[in-house]
């Protein structure tokens, strides 16, 4: 009996493909996945720090820088007279020295100031060093009289300093006498006392006179029997006496020790607002 031959295997291969429409949908989906991946990676700490640093650097570039100082005669203000020159190196450092400006220029090595044989010092501030080669200047001497004068030297109309006599000065500048000073003082005092009386409602009214024992220190008073104005400057309740600053034709005078229980003191009262002009006129009359 002969052996049977093996049956050959049937090998089949299948290929699956997508049409163009499906391929387009897959491509769009891949783009969305890539975008999502980038968004997630942006949340990484190191990436966020790099992004913040970049933003801060950009903000620093936008920050306005302070203006640089310009070399000029102003740098010599307050410096001793032996300081004669000043200059700036390319790094914006300014210096002044006791020598001529040629020493400043000679002391520059590759644009950096290295000092001079004369006395020198650094000037505070950040200077413009863009033109450092031509920055050295000498100190200029200014004639203070000419500098302050508004009249040119060759002007024949320049005025000489006038010399006034005492009489001429008296006409230009009114003289203030001792009496004037007293009047100014007493007027200021009266203004203050009037304001006080307003604030404390101390003025007498027709239906309610404030007088006698109701009087207070610094009240402005009238003594009706003599039509005399005064100010109560002291009242000693313990000894029942009071002192008045009285204004009359002979001037102000302190009338001491009015007995507070006397009939005369009882007639004293504070003035009314209508009597203020007469009171101020009495003050003027004392110094006329």
Rosetta constraint file for C-alpha pairs under 8 A:
AtomPair CA 18 CA 22 HARMONIC 5.88 0.50
AtomPair CA 18 CA 23 HARMONIC 6.25 0.50
AtomPair CA 19 CA 23 HARMONIC 6.40 0.50
AtomPair CA 20 CA 24 HARMONIC 6.31 0.50
AtomPair CA 21 CA 25 HARMONIC 6.53 0.50
AtomPair CA 22 CA 26 HARMONIC 6.31 0.50
AtomPair CA 23 CA 27 HARMONIC 6.23 0.50
AtomPair CA 24 CA 28 HARMONIC 6.31 0.50
AtomPair CA 25 CA 29 HARMONIC 6.26 0.50
AtomPair CA 26 CA 30 HARMONIC 6.24 0.50
AtomPair CA 27 CA 31 HARMONIC 6.38 0.50
AtomPair CA 28 CA 32 HARMONIC 6.49 0.50
AtomPair CA 29 CA 33 HARMONIC 6.36 0.50
AtomPair CA 30 CA 34 HARMONIC 6.21 0.50
AtomPair CA 31 CA 35 HARMONIC 6.24 0.50
AtomPair CA 32 CA 36 HARMONIC 6.22 0.50
AtomPair CA 33 CA 37 HARMONIC 6.20 0.50
AtomPair CA 34 CA 38 HARMONIC 6.32 0.50
AtomPair CA 35 CA 39 HARMONIC 6.32 0.50
AtomPair CA 36 CA 40 HARMONIC 6.29 0.50
AtomPair CA 37 CA 41 HARMONIC 6.22 0.50
AtomPair CA 38 CA 42 HARMONIC 6.29 0.50
AtomPair CA 39 CA 43 HARMONIC 7.04 0.50
AtomPair CA 40 CA 44 HARMONIC 7.39 0.50
AtomPair CA 41 CA 47 HARMONIC 7.79 0.50
AtomPair CA 42 CA 47 HARMONIC 6.09 0.50
AtomPair CA 42 CA 48 HARMONIC 6.64 0.50
AtomPair CA 43 CA 47 HARMONIC 7.08 0.50
AtomPair CA 43 CA 48 HARMONIC 6.42 0.50
AtomPair CA 44 CA 48 HARMONIC 6.22 0.50
AtomPair CA 45 CA 49 HARMONIC 6.20 0.50
AtomPair CA 46 CA 50 HARMONIC 6.25 0.50
AtomPair CA 47 CA 51 HARMONIC 6.17 0.50
AtomPair CA 48 CA 52 HARMONIC 6.13 0.50
AtomPair CA 49 CA 53 HARMONIC 6.10 0.50
AtomPair CA 50 CA 54 HARMONIC 6.19 0.50
AtomPair CA 51 CA 55 HARMONIC 6.29 0.50
AtomPair CA 52 CA 56 HARMONIC 6.17 0.50
AtomPair CA 53 CA 57 HARMONIC 6.13 0.50
AtomPair CA 54 CA 58 HARMONIC 6.22 0.50
AtomPair CA 55 CA 59 HARMONIC 6.22 0.50
AtomPair CA 56 CA 60 HARMONIC 6.12 0.50
AtomPair CA 57 CA 61 HARMONIC 6.37 0.50
AtomPair CA 58 CA 62 HARMONIC 6.60 0.50
AtomPair CA 59 CA 63 HARMONIC 6.51 0.50
AtomPair CA 68 CA 126 HARMONIC 5.70 0.50
AtomPair CA 68 CA 127 HARMONIC 4.96 0.50
AtomPair CA 68 CA 128 HARMONIC 5.27 0.50
AtomPair CA 69 CA 125 HARMONIC 6.95 0.50
AtomPair CA 69 CA 126 HARMONIC 5.95 0.50
AtomPair CA 69 CA 127 HARMONIC 4.32 0.50
AtomPair CA 69 CA 128 HARMONIC 5.92 0.50
AtomPair CA 70 CA 127 HARMONIC 5.87 0.50
AtomPair CA 70 CA 128 HARMONIC 5.89 0.50
AtomPair CA 71 CA 75 HARMONIC 7.18 0.50
AtomPair CA 71 CA 87 HARMONIC 7.09 0.50
AtomPair CA 71 CA 88 HARMONIC 7.40 0.50
AtomPair CA 71 CA 127 HARMONIC 7.19 0.50
AtomPair CA 71 CA 128 HARMONIC 7.77 0.50
AtomPair CA 71 CA 135 HARMONIC 6.92 0.50
AtomPair CA 72 CA 137 HARMONIC 7.63 0.50
AtomPair CA 73 CA 77 HARMONIC 7.64 0.50
AtomPair CA 73 CA 139 HARMONIC 6.59 0.50
AtomPair CA 73 CA 140 HARMONIC 7.31 0.50
AtomPair CA 75 CA 86 HARMONIC 7.86 0.50
AtomPair CA 75 CA 123 HARMONIC 7.66 0.50
AtomPair CA 76 CA 83 HARMONIC 7.56 0.50
AtomPair CA 76 CA 139 HARMONIC 7.09 0.50
AtomPair CA 79 CA 83 HARMONIC 6.57 0.50
AtomPair CA 82 CA 98 HARMONIC 5.48 0.50
AtomPair CA 83 CA 96 HARMONIC 6.78 0.50
AtomPair CA 83 CA 97 HARMONIC 5.48 0.50
AtomPair CA 83 CA 98 HARMONIC 4.29 0.50
AtomPair CA 83 CA 99 HARMONIC 7.21 0.50
AtomPair CA 83 CA 139 HARMONIC 7.67 0.50
AtomPair CA 84 CA 96 HARMONIC 7.52 0.50
AtomPair CA 84 CA 97 HARMONIC 6.25 0.50
AtomPair CA 84 CA 98 HARMONIC 5.11 0.50
AtomPair CA 84 CA 99 HARMONIC 5.75 0.50
AtomPair CA 84 CA 100 HARMONIC 6.05 0.50
AtomPair CA 84 CA 101 HARMONIC 7.57 0.50
AtomPair CA 84 CA 138 HARMONIC 5.76 0.50
AtomPair CA 84 CA 139 HARMONIC 5.05 0.50
AtomPair CA 85 CA 96 HARMONIC 5.53 0.50
AtomPair CA 85 CA 97 HARMONIC 5.58 0.50
AtomPair CA 85 CA 98 HARMONIC 6.69 0.50
AtomPair CA 85 CA 99 HARMONIC 6.43 0.50
AtomPair CA 85 CA 100 HARMONIC 5.69 0.50
AtomPair CA 85 CA 101 HARMONIC 5.06 0.50
AtomPair CA 85 CA 104 HARMONIC 7.48 0.50
AtomPair CA 85 CA 136 HARMONIC 7.03 0.50
AtomPair CA 85 CA 137 HARMONIC 5.54 0.50
AtomPair CA 85 CA 138 HARMONIC 4.28 0.50
AtomPair CA 85 CA 139 HARMONIC 5.44 0.50
AtomPair CA 86 CA 94 HARMONIC 7.16 0.50
AtomPair CA 86 CA 95 HARMONIC 5.46 0.50
AtomPair CA 86 CA 96 HARMONIC 3.95 0.50
AtomPair CA 86 CA 97 HARMONIC 6.26 0.50
AtomPair CA 86 CA 101 HARMONIC 6.60 0.50
AtomPair CA 86 CA 104 HARMONIC 6.85 0.50
AtomPair CA 86 CA 136 HARMONIC 5.55 0.50
AtomPair CA 86 CA 137 HARMONIC 5.55 0.50
AtomPair CA 86 CA 138 HARMONIC 6.67 0.50
AtomPair CA 86 CA 139 HARMONIC 7.84 0.50
AtomPair CA 87 CA 94 HARMONIC 5.60 0.50
AtomPair CA 87 CA 95 HARMONIC 5.58 0.50
AtomPair CA 87 CA 96 HARMONIC 6.51 0.50
AtomPair CA 87 CA 101 HARMONIC 7.60 0.50
AtomPair CA 87 CA 104 HARMONIC 6.27 0.50
AtomPair CA 87 CA 105 HARMONIC 7.81 0.50
AtomPair CA 87 CA 132 HARMONIC 7.50 0.50
AtomPair CA 87 CA 135 HARMONIC 5.22 0.50
AtomPair CA 87 CA 136 HARMONIC 4.03 0.50
AtomPair CA 87 CA 137 HARMONIC 6.33 0.50
AtomPair CA 88 CA 92 HARMONIC 5.91 0.50
AtomPair CA 88 CA 93 HARMONIC 5.54 0.50
AtomPair CA 88 CA 94 HARMONIC 4.30 0.50
AtomPair CA 88 CA 95 HARMONIC 6.43 0.50
AtomPair CA 88 CA 113 HARMONIC 7.93 0.50
AtomPair CA 88 CA 127 HARMONIC 7.03 0.50
AtomPair CA 88 CA 128 HARMONIC 7.62 0.50
AtomPair CA 88 CA 129 HARMONIC 5.92 0.50
AtomPair CA 88 CA 132 HARMONIC 5.47 0.50
AtomPair CA 88 CA 135 HARMONIC 5.79 0.50
AtomPair CA 88 CA 136 HARMONIC 6.82 0.50
AtomPair CA 89 CA 93 HARMONIC 5.62 0.50
AtomPair CA 89 CA 94 HARMONIC 6.61 0.50
AtomPair CA 89 CA 108 HARMONIC 7.12 0.50
AtomPair CA 89 CA 111 HARMONIC 5.53 0.50
AtomPair CA 89 CA 112 HARMONIC 5.32 0.50
AtomPair CA 89 CA 113 HARMONIC 5.82 0.50
AtomPair CA 89 CA 129 HARMONIC 5.77 0.50
AtomPair CA 89 CA 132 HARMONIC 5.17 0.50
AtomPair CA 89 CA 133 HARMONIC 7.74 0.50
AtomPair CA 90 CA 111 HARMONIC 5.24 0.50
AtomPair CA 90 CA 112 HARMONIC 6.36 0.50
AtomPair CA 90 CA 129 HARMONIC 4.55 0.50
AtomPair CA 90 CA 130 HARMONIC 6.36 0.50
AtomPair CA 90 CA 131 HARMONIC 7.59 0.50
AtomPair CA 90 CA 132 HARMONIC 5.41 0.50
AtomPair CA 91 CA 111 HARMONIC 7.85 0.50
AtomPair CA 91 CA 112 HARMONIC 7.18 0.50
AtomPair CA 91 CA 129 HARMONIC 5.96 0.50
AtomPair CA 92 CA 126 HARMONIC 5.75 0.50
AtomPair CA 92 CA 127 HARMONIC 4.52 0.50
AtomPair CA 92 CA 128 HARMONIC 5.38 0.50
AtomPair CA 92 CA 129 HARMONIC 4.43 0.50
AtomPair CA 92 CA 130 HARMONIC 7.99 0.50
AtomPair CA 93 CA 122 HARMONIC 7.53 0.50
AtomPair CA 93 CA 123 HARMONIC 7.51 0.50
AtomPair CA 93 CA 125 HARMONIC 7.64 0.50
AtomPair CA 93 CA 126 HARMONIC 6.44 0.50
AtomPair CA 93 CA 127 HARMONIC 6.20 0.50
AtomPair CA 93 CA 129 HARMONIC 7.57 0.50
AtomPair CA 94 CA 122 HARMONIC 6.01 0.50
AtomPair CA 94 CA 123 HARMONIC 5.24 0.50
AtomPair CA 94 CA 124 HARMONIC 7.42 0.50
AtomPair CA 94 CA 125 HARMONIC 7.74 0.50
AtomPair CA 94 CA 126 HARMONIC 7.81 0.50
AtomPair CA 94 CA 127 HARMONIC 6.62 0.50
AtomPair CA 95 CA 120 HARMONIC 6.84 0.50
AtomPair CA 95 CA 121 HARMONIC 5.64 0.50
AtomPair CA 95 CA 122 HARMONIC 4.45 0.50
AtomPair CA 95 CA 123 HARMONIC 5.26 0.50
AtomPair CA 96 CA 104 HARMONIC 7.94 0.50
AtomPair CA 96 CA 120 HARMONIC 5.48 0.50
AtomPair CA 96 CA 121 HARMONIC 5.62 0.50
AtomPair CA 96 CA 122 HARMONIC 6.56 0.50
AtomPair CA 96 CA 123 HARMONIC 6.91 0.50
AtomPair CA 97 CA 104 HARMONIC 7.49 0.50
AtomPair CA 97 CA 116 HARMONIC 7.68 0.50
AtomPair CA 97 CA 118 HARMONIC 6.38 0.50
AtomPair CA 97 CA 119 HARMONIC 5.44 0.50
AtomPair CA 97 CA 120 HARMONIC 3.91 0.50
AtomPair CA 97 CA 121 HARMONIC 6.47 0.50
AtomPair CA 98 CA 118 HARMONIC 5.56 0.50
AtomPair CA 98 CA 119 HARMONIC 5.29 0.50
AtomPair CA 98 CA 120 HARMONIC 6.32 0.50
AtomPair CA 99 CA 103 HARMONIC 6.22 0.50
AtomPair CA 99 CA 104 HARMONIC 7.98 0.50
AtomPair CA 99 CA 118 HARMONIC 5.78 0.50
AtomPair CA 99 CA 119 HARMONIC 7.63 0.50
AtomPair CA 100 CA 104 HARMONIC 7.34 0.50
AtomPair CA 100 CA 138 HARMONIC 6.50 0.50
AtomPair CA 101 CA 105 HARMONIC 6.51 0.50
AtomPair CA 101 CA 136 HARMONIC 5.50 0.50
AtomPair CA 101 CA 137 HARMONIC 5.65 0.50
AtomPair CA 101 CA 138 HARMONIC 5.57 0.50
AtomPair CA 102 CA 106 HARMONIC 6.07 0.50
AtomPair CA 102 CA 136 HARMONIC 7.66 0.50
AtomPair CA 103 CA 107 HARMONIC 6.06 0.50
AtomPair CA 103 CA 116 HARMONIC 6.32 0.50
AtomPair CA 104 CA 108 HARMONIC 6.91 0.50
AtomPair CA 104 CA 113 HARMONIC 7.74 0.50
AtomPair CA 104 CA 115 HARMONIC 7.86 0.50
AtomPair CA 104 CA 116 HARMONIC 7.00 0.50
AtomPair CA 104 CA 136 HARMONIC 6.34 0.50
AtomPair CA 105 CA 133 HARMONIC 7.25 0.50
AtomPair CA 105 CA 136 HARMONIC 6.57 0.50
AtomPair CA 107 CA 113 HARMONIC 5.60 0.50
AtomPair CA 107 CA 114 HARMONIC 5.46 0.50
AtomPair CA 107 CA 115 HARMONIC 5.62 0.50
AtomPair CA 107 CA 116 HARMONIC 5.73 0.50
AtomPair CA 108 CA 112 HARMONIC 5.14 0.50
AtomPair CA 108 CA 113 HARMONIC 4.48 0.50
AtomPair CA 108 CA 114 HARMONIC 6.11 0.50
AtomPair CA 109 CA 113 HARMONIC 6.33 0.50
AtomPair CA 109 CA 114 HARMONIC 6.68 0.50
AtomPair CA 111 CA 132 HARMONIC 7.26 0.50
AtomPair CA 111 CA 133 HARMONIC 7.65 0.50
AtomPair CA 115 CA 120 HARMONIC 7.06 0.50
AtomPair CA 116 CA 120 HARMONIC 6.97 0.50
AtomPair CA 129 CA 135 HARMONIC 7.92 0.50
AtomPair CA 131 CA 135 HARMONIC 6.17 0.50
AtomPair CA 132 CA 136 HARMONIC 7.67 0.50
AtomPair CA 142 CA 147 HARMONIC 6.88 0.50
AtomPair CA 143 CA 147 HARMONIC 5.92 0.50
AtomPair CA 144 CA 148 HARMONIC 6.04 0.50
AtomPair CA 145 CA 149 HARMONIC 6.11 0.50
AtomPair CA 146 CA 152 HARMONIC 8.00 0.50
AtomPair CA 146 CA 153 HARMONIC 7.83 0.50
AtomPair CA 151 CA 155 HARMONIC 6.73 0.50
AtomPair CA 151 CA 158 HARMONIC 6.33 0.50
AtomPair CA 152 CA 158 HARMONIC 7.97 0.50
AtomPair CA 164 CA 168 HARMONIC 5.74 0.50
AtomPair CA 164 CA 169 HARMONIC 6.05 0.50
AtomPair CA 165 CA 169 HARMONIC 6.13 0.50
AtomPair CA 166 CA 170 HARMONIC 6.09 0.50
AtomPair CA 167 CA 171 HARMONIC 6.50 0.50
AtomPair CA 168 CA 172 HARMONIC 6.41 0.50
AtomPair CA 169 CA 173 HARMONIC 5.70 0.50
AtomPair CA 170 CA 174 HARMONIC 5.53 0.50
AtomPair CA 170 CA 175 HARMONIC 6.17 0.50
AtomPair CA 176 CA 180 HARMONIC 5.84 0.50
AtomPair CA 176 CA 181 HARMONIC 6.94 0.50
AtomPair CA 177 CA 181 HARMONIC 6.41 0.50
AtomPair CA 178 CA 182 HARMONIC 6.30 0.50
AtomPair CA 179 CA 183 HARMONIC 6.16 0.50
AtomPair CA 179 CA 287 HARMONIC 6.29 0.50
AtomPair CA 180 CA 184 HARMONIC 6.13 0.50
AtomPair CA 180 CA 287 HARMONIC 7.61 0.50
AtomPair CA 181 CA 185 HARMONIC 6.15 0.50
AtomPair CA 182 CA 186 HARMONIC 6.11 0.50
AtomPair CA 183 CA 187 HARMONIC 5.97 0.50
AtomPair CA 183 CA 283 HARMONIC 7.63 0.50
AtomPair CA 183 CA 284 HARMONIC 7.46 0.50
AtomPair CA 183 CA 287 HARMONIC 6.70 0.50
AtomPair CA 184 CA 188 HARMONIC 6.22 0.50
AtomPair CA 185 CA 189 HARMONIC 6.19 0.50
AtomPair CA 186 CA 190 HARMONIC 6.01 0.50
AtomPair CA 186 CA 283 HARMONIC 7.78 0.50
AtomPair CA 187 CA 191 HARMONIC 6.16 0.50
AtomPair CA 187 CA 280 HARMONIC 7.98 0.50
AtomPair CA 187 CA 283 HARMONIC 7.63 0.50
AtomPair CA 188 CA 192 HARMONIC 6.29 0.50
AtomPair CA 189 CA 193 HARMONIC 6.20 0.50
AtomPair CA 190 CA 194 HARMONIC 6.06 0.50
AtomPair CA 191 CA 195 HARMONIC 6.31 0.50
AtomPair CA 192 CA 196 HARMONIC 6.25 0.50
AtomPair CA 193 CA 197 HARMONIC 6.17 0.50
AtomPair CA 193 CA 218 HARMONIC 6.75 0.50
AtomPair CA 193 CA 219 HARMONIC 7.33 0.50
AtomPair CA 193 CA 220 HARMONIC 7.41 0.50
AtomPair CA 194 CA 198 HARMONIC 6.30 0.50
AtomPair CA 194 CA 220 HARMONIC 7.87 0.50
AtomPair CA 195 CA 199 HARMONIC 6.25 0.50
AtomPair CA 196 CA 200 HARMONIC 6.11 0.50
AtomPair CA 197 CA 201 HARMONIC 5.64 0.50
AtomPair CA 197 CA 202 HARMONIC 4.74 0.50
AtomPair CA 197 CA 203 HARMONIC 6.28 0.50
AtomPair CA 197 CA 219 HARMONIC 7.23 0.50
AtomPair CA 198 CA 202 HARMONIC 6.52 0.50
AtomPair CA 198 CA 203 HARMONIC 7.13 0.50
AtomPair CA 202 CA 210 HARMONIC 7.26 0.50
AtomPair CA 202 CA 219 HARMONIC 7.57 0.50
AtomPair CA 202 CA 270 HARMONIC 7.09 0.50
AtomPair CA 203 CA 210 HARMONIC 7.37 0.50
AtomPair CA 203 CA 270 HARMONIC 5.96 0.50
AtomPair CA 203 CA 271 HARMONIC 5.91 0.50
AtomPair CA 203 CA 272 HARMONIC 5.14 0.50
AtomPair CA 203 CA 273 HARMONIC 6.65 0.50
AtomPair CA 204 CA 208 HARMONIC 6.42 0.50
AtomPair CA 204 CA 209 HARMONIC 4.66 0.50
AtomPair CA 204 CA 210 HARMONIC 5.41 0.50
AtomPair CA 204 CA 269 HARMONIC 7.27 0.50
AtomPair CA 204 CA 270 HARMONIC 5.49 0.50
AtomPair CA 204 CA 271 HARMONIC 5.65 0.50
AtomPair CA 204 CA 272 HARMONIC 4.91 0.50
AtomPair CA 204 CA 273 HARMONIC 8.00 0.50
AtomPair CA 205 CA 209 HARMONIC 5.57 0.50
AtomPair CA 205 CA 210 HARMONIC 7.97 0.50
AtomPair CA 205 CA 272 HARMONIC 6.32 0.50
AtomPair CA 209 CA 269 HARMONIC 6.61 0.50
AtomPair CA 209 CA 270 HARMONIC 7.32 0.50
AtomPair CA 210 CA 214 HARMONIC 6.10 0.50
AtomPair CA 210 CA 215 HARMONIC 6.69 0.50
AtomPair CA 210 CA 269 HARMONIC 5.50 0.50
AtomPair CA 210 CA 270 HARMONIC 5.76 0.50
AtomPair CA 211 CA 215 HARMONIC 5.40 0.50
AtomPair CA 211 CA 266 HARMONIC 6.74 0.50
AtomPair CA 211 CA 267 HARMONIC 6.94 0.50
AtomPair CA 211 CA 268 HARMONIC 5.56 0.50
AtomPair CA 211 CA 269 HARMONIC 3.83 0.50
AtomPair CA 211 CA 270 HARMONIC 6.16 0.50
AtomPair CA 212 CA 260 HARMONIC 7.52 0.50
AtomPair CA 212 CA 265 HARMONIC 6.02 0.50
AtomPair CA 212 CA 266 HARMONIC 4.15 0.50
AtomPair CA 212 CA 267 HARMONIC 6.38 0.50
AtomPair CA 212 CA 268 HARMONIC 5.87 0.50
AtomPair CA 212 CA 269 HARMONIC 6.51 0.50
AtomPair CA 213 CA 260 HARMONIC 7.23 0.50
AtomPair CA 213 CA 266 HARMONIC 7.17 0.50
AtomPair CA 215 CA 219 HARMONIC 6.81 0.50
AtomPair CA 215 CA 269 HARMONIC 7.29 0.50
AtomPair CA 215 CA 270 HARMONIC 7.54 0.50
AtomPair CA 216 CA 232 HARMONIC 7.22 0.50
AtomPair CA 216 CA 235 HARMONIC 7.84 0.50
AtomPair CA 217 CA 231 HARMONIC 7.93 0.50
AtomPair CA 217 CA 232 HARMONIC 5.17 0.50
AtomPair CA 217 CA 233 HARMONIC 5.49 0.50
AtomPair CA 217 CA 234 HARMONIC 5.92 0.50
AtomPair CA 217 CA 235 HARMONIC 6.59 0.50
AtomPair CA 218 CA 231 HARMONIC 5.87 0.50
AtomPair CA 218 CA 232 HARMONIC 5.17 0.50
AtomPair CA 218 CA 233 HARMONIC 5.68 0.50
AtomPair CA 219 CA 231 HARMONIC 5.81 0.50
AtomPair CA 219 CA 232 HARMONIC 5.67 0.50
AtomPair CA 219 CA 270 HARMONIC 6.37 0.50
AtomPair CA 220 CA 229 HARMONIC 7.38 0.50
AtomPair CA 220 CA 230 HARMONIC 6.01 0.50
AtomPair CA 220 CA 231 HARMONIC 4.70 0.50
AtomPair CA 220 CA 232 HARMONIC 6.78 0.50
AtomPair CA 220 CA 270 HARMONIC 5.60 0.50
AtomPair CA 220 CA 271 HARMONIC 6.30 0.50
AtomPair CA 221 CA 229 HARMONIC 5.71 0.50
AtomPair CA 221 CA 230 HARMONIC 5.17 0.50
AtomPair CA 221 CA 231 HARMONIC 5.77 0.50
AtomPair CA 221 CA 232 HARMONIC 7.19 0.50
AtomPair CA 221 CA 268 HARMONIC 6.38 0.50
AtomPair CA 221 CA 269 HARMONIC 5.40 0.50
AtomPair CA 221 CA 270 HARMONIC 4.34 0.50
AtomPair CA 221 CA 271 HARMONIC 5.48 0.50
AtomPair CA 222 CA 227 HARMONIC 6.53 0.50
AtomPair CA 222 CA 228 HARMONIC 5.63 0.50
AtomPair CA 222 CA 229 HARMONIC 4.52 0.50
AtomPair CA 222 CA 230 HARMONIC 6.24 0.50
AtomPair CA 222 CA 268 HARMONIC 5.97 0.50
AtomPair CA 222 CA 269 HARMONIC 5.88 0.50
AtomPair CA 222 CA 270 HARMONIC 6.29 0.50
AtomPair CA 222 CA 271 HARMONIC 5.94 0.50
AtomPair CA 223 CA 227 HARMONIC 5.54 0.50
AtomPair CA 223 CA 228 HARMONIC 5.15 0.50
AtomPair CA 223 CA 229 HARMONIC 6.33 0.50
AtomPair CA 223 CA 230 HARMONIC 7.78 0.50
AtomPair CA 223 CA 267 HARMONIC 6.73 0.50
AtomPair CA 223 CA 268 HARMONIC 5.17 0.50
AtomPair CA 223 CA 269 HARMONIC 7.19 0.50
AtomPair CA 224 CA 228 HARMONIC 6.72 0.50
AtomPair CA 224 CA 267 HARMONIC 7.24 0.50
AtomPair CA 224 CA 268 HARMONIC 7.26 0.50
AtomPair CA 228 CA 246 HARMONIC 7.21 0.50
AtomPair CA 228 CA 247 HARMONIC 6.81 0.50
AtomPair CA 228 CA 248 HARMONIC 6.79 0.50
AtomPair CA 229 CA 246 HARMONIC 6.06 0.50
AtomPair CA 229 CA 247 HARMONIC 5.83 0.50
AtomPair CA 229 CA 248 HARMONIC 7.75 0.50
AtomPair CA 229 CA 279 HARMONIC 6.41 0.50
AtomPair CA 229 CA 282 HARMONIC 7.54 0.50
AtomPair CA 230 CA 244 HARMONIC 6.09 0.50
AtomPair CA 230 CA 245 HARMONIC 5.20 0.50
AtomPair CA 230 CA 246 HARMONIC 4.21 0.50
AtomPair CA 230 CA 247 HARMONIC 5.95 0.50
AtomPair CA 231 CA 244 HARMONIC 5.57 0.50
AtomPair CA 231 CA 245 HARMONIC 5.08 0.50
AtomPair CA 231 CA 246 HARMONIC 6.66 0.50
AtomPair CA 232 CA 242 HARMONIC 7.36 0.50
AtomPair CA 232 CA 243 HARMONIC 6.25 0.50
AtomPair CA 232 CA 244 HARMONIC 4.74 0.50
AtomPair CA 232 CA 245 HARMONIC 6.50 0.50
AtomPair CA 233 CA 242 HARMONIC 7.72 0.50
AtomPair CA 233 CA 243 HARMONIC 5.83 0.50
AtomPair CA 233 CA 244 HARMONIC 5.72 0.50
AtomPair CA 233 CA 245 HARMONIC 6.63 0.50
AtomPair CA 234 CA 242 HARMONIC 5.39 0.50
AtomPair CA 234 CA 243 HARMONIC 5.08 0.50
AtomPair CA 234 CA 244 HARMONIC 7.19 0.50
AtomPair CA 235 CA 240 HARMONIC 7.52 0.50
AtomPair CA 235 CA 241 HARMONIC 6.00 0.50
AtomPair CA 235 CA 242 HARMONIC 4.17 0.50
AtomPair CA 235 CA 243 HARMONIC 6.47 0.50
AtomPair CA 236 CA 240 HARMONIC 5.68 0.50
AtomPair CA 236 CA 241 HARMONIC 5.35 0.50
AtomPair CA 236 CA 242 HARMONIC 5.99 0.50
AtomPair CA 237 CA 241 HARMONIC 6.70 0.50
AtomPair CA 240 CA 259 HARMONIC 5.88 0.50
AtomPair CA 240 CA 260 HARMONIC 5.24 0.50
AtomPair CA 240 CA 261 HARMONIC 7.06 0.50
AtomPair CA 241 CA 257 HARMONIC 4.89 0.50
AtomPair CA 241 CA 258 HARMONIC 5.25 0.50
AtomPair CA 241 CA 259 HARMONIC 4.61 0.50
AtomPair CA 241 CA 260 HARMONIC 5.41 0.50
AtomPair CA 242 CA 256 HARMONIC 6.61 0.50
AtomPair CA 242 CA 257 HARMONIC 5.05 0.50
AtomPair CA 242 CA 258 HARMONIC 4.93 0.50
AtomPair CA 242 CA 259 HARMONIC 6.52 0.50
AtomPair CA 242 CA 260 HARMONIC 6.58 0.50
AtomPair CA 243 CA 254 HARMONIC 6.76 0.50
AtomPair CA 243 CA 255 HARMONIC 5.83 0.50
AtomPair CA 243 CA 256 HARMONIC 4.40 0.50
AtomPair CA 243 CA 257 HARMONIC 5.43 0.50
AtomPair CA 243 CA 258 HARMONIC 6.21 0.50
AtomPair CA 244 CA 254 HARMONIC 5.59 0.50
AtomPair CA 244 CA 255 HARMONIC 5.25 0.50
AtomPair CA 244 CA 256 HARMONIC 6.41 0.50
AtomPair CA 244 CA 258 HARMONIC 7.83 0.50
AtomPair CA 245 CA 252 HARMONIC 6.54 0.50
AtomPair CA 245 CA 253 HARMONIC 5.71 0.50
AtomPair CA 245 CA 254 HARMONIC 4.50 0.50
AtomPair CA 245 CA 255 HARMONIC 6.38 0.50
AtomPair CA 246 CA 252 HARMONIC 5.47 0.50
AtomPair CA 246 CA 253 HARMONIC 5.35 0.50
AtomPair CA 246 CA 254 HARMONIC 6.05 0.50
AtomPair CA 246 CA 255 HARMONIC 6.76 0.50
AtomPair CA 247 CA 251 HARMONIC 5.82 0.50
AtomPair CA 247 CA 252 HARMONIC 4.44 0.50
AtomPair CA 247 CA 253 HARMONIC 6.62 0.50
AtomPair CA 247 CA 282 HARMONIC 6.65 0.50
AtomPair CA 247 CA 283 HARMONIC 6.64 0.50
AtomPair CA 247 CA 286 HARMONIC 6.73 0.50
AtomPair CA 248 CA 252 HARMONIC 6.30 0.50
AtomPair CA 248 CA 282 HARMONIC 6.99 0.50
AtomPair CA 248 CA 285 HARMONIC 7.77 0.50
AtomPair CA 248 CA 286 HARMONIC 6.33 0.50
AtomPair CA 249 CA 285 HARMONIC 6.41 0.50
AtomPair CA 249 CA 286 HARMONIC 5.56 0.50
AtomPair CA 250 CA 286 HARMONIC 6.35 0.50
AtomPair CA 251 CA 285 HARMONIC 7.89 0.50
AtomPair CA 251 CA 286 HARMONIC 4.37 0.50
AtomPair CA 251 CA 287 HARMONIC 6.83 0.50
AtomPair CA 252 CA 286 HARMONIC 6.69 0.50
AtomPair CA 258 CA 262 HARMONIC 7.77 0.50
AtomPair CA 258 CA 265 HARMONIC 6.70 0.50
AtomPair CA 259 CA 265 HARMONIC 6.73 0.50
AtomPair CA 260 CA 265 HARMONIC 5.59 0.50
AtomPair CA 260 CA 266 HARMONIC 7.27 0.50
AtomPair CA 261 CA 265 HARMONIC 6.80 0.50
AtomPair CA 261 CA 266 HARMONIC 7.09 0.50
AtomPair CA 262 CA 266 HARMONIC 6.38 0.50
AtomPair CA 263 CA 267 HARMONIC 6.55 0.50
AtomPair CA 264 CA 268 HARMONIC 7.01 0.50
AtomPair CA 271 CA 275 HARMONIC 6.11 0.50
AtomPair CA 271 CA 276 HARMONIC 7.34 0.50
AtomPair CA 272 CA 276 HARMONIC 6.92 0.50
AtomPair CA 275 CA 279 HARMONIC 6.30 0.50
AtomPair CA 276 CA 280 HARMONIC 6.22 0.50
AtomPair CA 277 CA 281 HARMONIC 6.12 0.50
AtomPair CA 278 CA 282 HARMONIC 6.19 0.50
AtomPair CA 279 CA 283 HARMONIC 6.56 0.50
AtomPair CA 280 CA 284 HARMONIC 6.49 0.50
AtomPair CA 281 CA 285 HARMONIC 6.23 0.50
AtomPair CA 282 CA 286 HARMONIC 6.48 0.50
AtomPair CA 283 CA 287 HARMONIC 7.25 0.50
AtomPair CA 284 CA 288 HARMONIC 6.29 0.50
